[in-house]
Amino acid sequence: MEQVVQQIIGGLATGAIYACIALSIVMIYQAIDHLNFAQGEMAMFSTYIAWQLMQWGMPYWGAFFITIAISFVLGYVIERAVFKPVHNAPVLSHIVIFIALFAIINSMAGFIWEFTIKPFPTPFGTKSVLGEGLLSAHGAGMIAVTGIMLGFLYLFFRYTRVGLAMRAASANPDSARLVGIRVGFMNALGWGMAAAIGAVAGIMIAPVVFLEPNMMVTILLYGFAGAVVGGLTSPGGAVFGGFAVGVIENLASFVPHFGAEMKLSIALALIILVLTLKPNGLFGRKIVNRV
C-alpha cells in the first residue's frame, strides 16, 4: 500500500508538469483549432533563458519571473508575426509552420547554448518531505508552483474582463466580434499566456530531466495525452488529464514485465483509447456546425 501511495504522489508531481503543457496546448488549440507541435521547444527555449539569466548572477526567482514575462512577449510576437498572416491558410500550411518552428527553435538553442547536458538548479532542495523517499522537496515545489499558477489562471478567466473576453473569443469568435471583442488580439494573448505557462513547466522539470535542447520532446507527448484525455476544448479538463496521465504512468510500474522504458507507451495508448471511445475527451464539448 505504501508503494501505491508513493507512486500516486510521485505521479502528481510529474503530472503537474504534464498539466501545464496540456493547458498551454489547449489554449493555442482554442485560438487556432490546431495543435502546436512546437510547444515543447518553446518551453525548452524559455528554460534556457532562465538558465542564462542565473548564469549572469540573477537570483532564481528573479530569473523565473523575468523568463515568464519574456516568454509571454515571444509567444505574442510569434502569433502576430507568423500565424496571423496565415490565419485562413489550409491546415497543412499550419502543420508545416509548426514543424518548421520546432526545428528552428531546437537548432537555435543548440547553436546558442550547445547540445551538451547542463544541470539546472532548484530552489526547493532534494530532501524528502513525506516519509523516506515518498516525495522530494522539488516534487512538492513543482506541485505547489503549478497549483498557485492554476489558481491565478482560474481567477483570471473567471473574474477579469480580459479573461472573460478571451473565453468568449475562443468559444464563439463571431458572436464575440459582434459585441466588440478583438478576437485576433485575444488569440495573441492566448499564445503569450500559453508560452508563459510552458516556461513554468520547463523551468520546473529541468532539474529532473536536465537541460538540453531535446528535453521537452517526451514531456510534450505526455502533454498531448493529457490534453486529449481531458478534452481539447476544456482547459480544466486538460489540467485533470495531465495529472491523470502522470498518476497512471507511475501506477503502470506495478504491471508485471512493464519497465520504465514502456512508460511512453502509456501516453500513446491513452491517446488512441480516448480518441477511439470518446473523441472529445472526458470533459470536452461536442462541437456542432449548422449548415
C-alpha positions as CSV (number, residue, x, y, z in Angstrom):
1,M,0.0,0.0,0.0
2,E,2.8,2.4,0.8
3,Q,4.3,1.8,-2.6
4,V,1.0,2.6,-4.2
5,V,0.8,5.9,-2.3
6,Q,4.4,6.7,-3.2
7,Q,3.6,6.1,-6.9
8,I,0.5,8.3,-6.8
9,I,2.3,11.2,-5.1
10,G,5.2,10.9,-7.5
11,G,2.7,10.8,-10.4
12,L,1.1,14.0,-9.1
13,A,4.5,15.8,-9.1
14,T,5.2,14.9,-12.8
15,G,1.6,15.2,-13.6
16,A,1.8,18.9,-12.6
17,I,4.2,19.5,-15.4
18,Y,2.1,17.5,-17.9
19,A,-0.9,19.6,-16.8
20,C,1.0,22.8,-17.6
21,I,1.9,21.6,-21.1
22,A,-1.6,20.2,-21.7
23,L,-3.1,23.6,-20.7
24,S,-0.8,25.5,-23.0
25,I,-1.6,23.1,-25.8
26,V,-5.4,23.6,-25.3
27,M,-5.1,27.4,-25.1
28,I,-3.4,27.5,-28.5
29,Y,-5.8,24.9,-29.9
30,Q,-8.7,27.1,-28.9
31,A,-7.1,30.1,-30.6
32,I,-6.4,28.5,-34.0
33,D,-8.0,25.0,-33.9
34,H,-4.6,23.2,-34.4
35,L,-2.1,21.5,-32.1
36,N,1.1,23.3,-31.6
37,F,3.9,20.8,-32.2
38,A,6.5,23.4,-31.2
39,Q,5.0,24.0,-27.7
40,G,7.7,21.9,-26.0
41,E,10.5,23.6,-27.9
42,M,9.1,27.0,-26.9
43,A,9.2,25.8,-23.2
44,M,12.7,24.5,-23.7
45,F,14.0,27.8,-25.1
46,S,12.4,29.7,-22.2
47,T,14.2,27.4,-19.8
48,Y,17.5,28.2,-21.4
49,I,16.7,31.9,-21.0
50,A,16.1,31.3,-17.3
51,W,19.4,29.3,-17.0
52,Q,21.3,32.1,-18.8
53,L,19.9,34.8,-16.5
54,M,21.0,32.7,-13.5
55,Q,24.5,32.3,-15.1
56,W,24.7,36.0,-15.2
57,G,24.2,36.2,-11.5
58,M,20.4,36.8,-11.2
59,P,18.6,35.1,-8.3
60,Y,16.5,32.1,-9.1
61,W,13.1,33.7,-8.6
62,G,14.1,36.9,-10.4
63,A,15.1,34.8,-13.4
64,F,11.9,32.8,-13.1
65,F,9.5,35.8,-13.3
66,I,11.6,37.6,-15.9
67,T,11.6,34.5,-18.1
68,I,7.8,34.2,-17.8
69,A,7.5,37.8,-19.0
70,I,9.9,37.3,-21.9
71,S,8.1,34.1,-22.8
72,F,4.8,35.9,-22.9
73,V,6.2,38.5,-25.2
74,L,7.8,35.9,-27.5
75,G,4.5,33.9,-27.7
76,Y,2.6,37.0,-28.5
77,V,5.1,38.0,-31.2
78,I,5.1,34.6,-32.8
79,E,1.3,34.7,-33.2
80,R,1.3,38.2,-34.6
81,A,4.2,37.7,-36.9
82,V,3.8,34.1,-38.1
83,F,0.3,32.9,-37.6
84,K,-1.9,36.0,-38.1
85,P,-0.8,36.3,-41.8
86,V,-1.7,32.6,-42.5
87,H,-4.9,32.5,-40.3
88,N,-7.0,31.4,-43.2
89,A,-4.4,29.1,-44.8
90,P,-5.1,25.4,-45.2
91,V,-4.5,23.1,-42.2
92,L,-1.4,21.6,-43.9
93,S,0.2,25.0,-44.0
94,H,-0.2,25.4,-40.3
95,I,1.3,21.9,-39.7
96,V,4.3,22.8,-41.8
97,I,4.8,26.0,-39.9
98,F,4.6,24.2,-36.6
99,I,7.2,21.6,-37.7
100,A,9.4,24.5,-39.0
101,L,9.2,26.3,-35.7
102,F,10.1,23.0,-33.9
103,A,13.2,22.6,-36.0
104,I,14.2,26.3,-35.9
105,I,13.8,26.7,-32.1
106,N,15.6,23.4,-31.4
107,S,18.5,24.4,-33.7
108,M,18.7,27.9,-32.3
109,A,19.0,26.6,-28.7
110,G,21.8,24.2,-29.8
111,F,23.6,26.9,-31.7
112,I,23.4,29.4,-28.8
113,W,23.9,27.1,-25.8
114,E,25.3,23.9,-27.5
115,F,23.8,20.4,-27.2
116,T,25.7,19.4,-24.0
117,I,23.6,18.5,-21.0
118,K,23.5,21.1,-18.3
119,P,22.4,20.8,-14.6
120,F,19.6,23.2,-13.7
121,P,19.2,24.4,-10.1
122,T,16.2,24.0,-7.9
123,P,15.3,26.4,-5.0
124,F,13.5,23.7,-3.1
125,G,16.3,21.2,-2.4
126,T,16.3,17.5,-2.9
127,K,15.5,16.2,0.6
128,S,12.3,14.1,1.2
129,V,9.4,15.9,2.7
130,L,7.0,13.0,3.1
131,G,8.5,9.8,4.5
132,E,11.6,8.1,3.3
133,G,11.7,9.0,-0.4
134,L,8.0,9.4,-0.7
135,L,8.1,12.9,-2.1
136,S,11.2,15.1,-2.8
137,A,11.2,18.7,-1.9
138,H,11.5,19.6,-5.5
139,G,8.5,17.4,-6.4
140,A,6.5,19.2,-3.7
141,G,7.7,22.5,-5.1
142,M,6.5,21.5,-8.6
143,I,3.1,20.7,-7.3
144,A,2.9,24.0,-5.2
145,V,4.1,26.2,-8.1
146,T,1.7,24.6,-10.5
147,G,-1.2,24.8,-8.1
148,I,-0.6,28.5,-7.5
149,M,-0.3,29.2,-11.2
150,L,-3.5,27.3,-12.0
151,G,-5.3,29.2,-9.2
152,F,-4.3,32.5,-10.6
153,L,-5.4,31.4,-14.1
154,Y,-8.8,30.3,-12.8
155,L,-9.3,33.7,-11.1
156,F,-8.1,35.5,-14.2
157,F,-10.5,33.6,-16.6
158,R,-13.4,33.7,-14.1
159,Y,-13.4,37.2,-12.7
160,T,-11.5,39.6,-15.0
161,R,-12.9,41.3,-18.1
162,V,-9.9,40.3,-20.2
163,G,-10.2,36.7,-19.1
164,L,-13.9,36.6,-19.9
165,A,-13.3,38.2,-23.3
166,M,-10.7,35.5,-24.0
167,R,-13.1,32.8,-23.1
168,A,-15.8,34.3,-25.3
169,A,-13.4,34.7,-28.2
170,S,-12.4,31.1,-28.1
171,A,-15.9,29.8,-27.5
172,N,-17.7,31.8,-30.2
173,P,-15.5,34.2,-32.3
174,D,-18.3,35.5,-34.5
175,S,-20.5,36.5,-31.5
176,A,-17.5,37.9,-29.7
177,R,-16.8,40.2,-32.6
178,L,-20.4,41.4,-32.6
179,V,-20.1,42.7,-29.0
180,G,-16.8,44.5,-29.8
181,I,-14.2,41.9,-28.6
182,R,-11.0,42.0,-30.6
183,V,-10.7,38.3,-31.3
184,G,-7.3,38.4,-33.0
185,F,-5.8,40.3,-30.1
186,M,-7.3,37.8,-27.6
187,N,-5.8,34.9,-29.6
188,A,-2.4,36.6,-29.4
189,L,-2.8,37.0,-25.7
190,G,-3.7,33.3,-25.5
191,W,-0.4,32.5,-27.4
192,G,1.5,34.6,-24.9
193,M,-0.1,33.0,-21.9
194,A,0.5,29.5,-23.3
195,A,4.2,30.4,-23.8
196,A,4.4,31.7,-20.3
197,I,2.7,28.5,-18.9
198,G,5.1,26.4,-20.9
199,A,8.0,28.3,-19.5
200,V,6.9,27.4,-15.9
201,A,6.7,23.7,-16.9
202,G,10.2,23.8,-18.5
203,I,11.8,25.5,-15.5
204,M,10.1,23.2,-13.0
205,I,11.0,19.9,-14.9
206,A,14.6,20.9,-15.9
207,P,16.2,19.9,-12.5
208,V,14.7,16.4,-13.1
209,V,15.5,15.8,-16.7
210,F,18.5,18.2,-17.0
211,L,18.7,21.0,-19.5
212,E,19.4,20.2,-23.2
213,P,17.6,21.1,-26.5
214,N,15.6,17.8,-26.6
215,M,14.5,17.8,-23.0
216,M,10.8,18.5,-23.8
217,V,10.2,16.1,-26.6
218,T,8.9,13.3,-24.4
219,I,7.2,15.8,-22.0
220,L,5.3,17.2,-25.0
221,L,3.9,13.8,-25.8
222,Y,2.6,13.4,-22.2
223,G,1.1,16.9,-22.5
224,F,-0.7,15.9,-25.7
225,A,-2.0,12.8,-23.9
226,G,-3.3,14.9,-21.0
227,A,-4.9,17.4,-23.4
228,V,-6.6,14.6,-25.4
229,V,-7.8,12.7,-22.2
230,G,-9.3,15.9,-20.7
231,G,-10.6,17.3,-23.9
232,L,-9.0,19.8,-26.3
233,T,-11.9,22.2,-25.8
234,S,-11.7,22.2,-22.0
235,P,-8.8,23.9,-20.2
236,G,-9.9,22.4,-16.8
237,G,-10.1,19.0,-18.5
238,A,-6.6,19.4,-19.8
239,V,-5.3,20.1,-16.3
240,F,-7.1,17.0,-15.0
241,G,-5.8,14.9,-17.9
242,G,-2.2,16.0,-17.2
243,F,-2.4,14.9,-13.6
244,A,-4.2,11.7,-14.6
245,V,-1.5,10.8,-17.1
246,G,1.2,11.3,-14.5
247,V,-0.5,9.1,-12.0
248,I,-1.4,6.4,-14.5
249,E,2.1,6.4,-15.9
250,N,3.6,5.8,-12.4
251,L,1.0,3.1,-11.4
252,A,1.8,1.2,-14.5
253,S,5.1,0.2,-12.9
254,F,3.1,-2.4,-10.9
255,V,2.2,-4.2,-14.1
256,P,4.4,-7.3,-14.4
257,H,7.2,-7.1,-17.0
258,F,6.4,-3.4,-17.6
259,G,9.6,-1.5,-17.3
260,A,10.3,2.2,-17.2
261,E,11.2,2.1,-21.0
262,M,7.5,1.4,-21.6
263,K,6.1,4.4,-19.9
264,L,5.8,6.5,-23.1
265,S,3.6,3.7,-24.5
266,I,1.1,4.6,-21.8
267,A,0.7,8.1,-23.1
268,L,0.4,6.9,-26.7
269,A,-2.1,4.2,-25.7
270,L,-4.2,6.7,-23.8
271,I,-4.4,9.0,-26.8
272,I,-5.6,6.1,-29.0
273,L,-8.0,4.8,-26.4
274,V,-9.7,8.2,-25.7
275,L,-9.9,9.2,-29.4
276,T,-11.5,5.8,-30.1
277,L,-14.0,5.7,-27.3
278,K,-14.6,9.5,-26.6
279,P,-13.1,11.7,-29.3
280,N,-14.0,14.9,-27.5
281,G,-12.2,13.8,-24.3
282,L,-13.6,13.3,-20.8
283,F,-14.6,17.0,-20.4
284,G,-14.6,18.3,-24.0
285,R,-17.7,19.7,-25.5
286,K,-19.2,18.4,-28.7
287,I,-18.9,20.9,-31.5
288,V,-21.9,21.1,-33.8
289,N,-21.8,23.1,-37.0
290,R,-25.1,24.3,-38.5
291,V,-25.4,24.1,-42.3
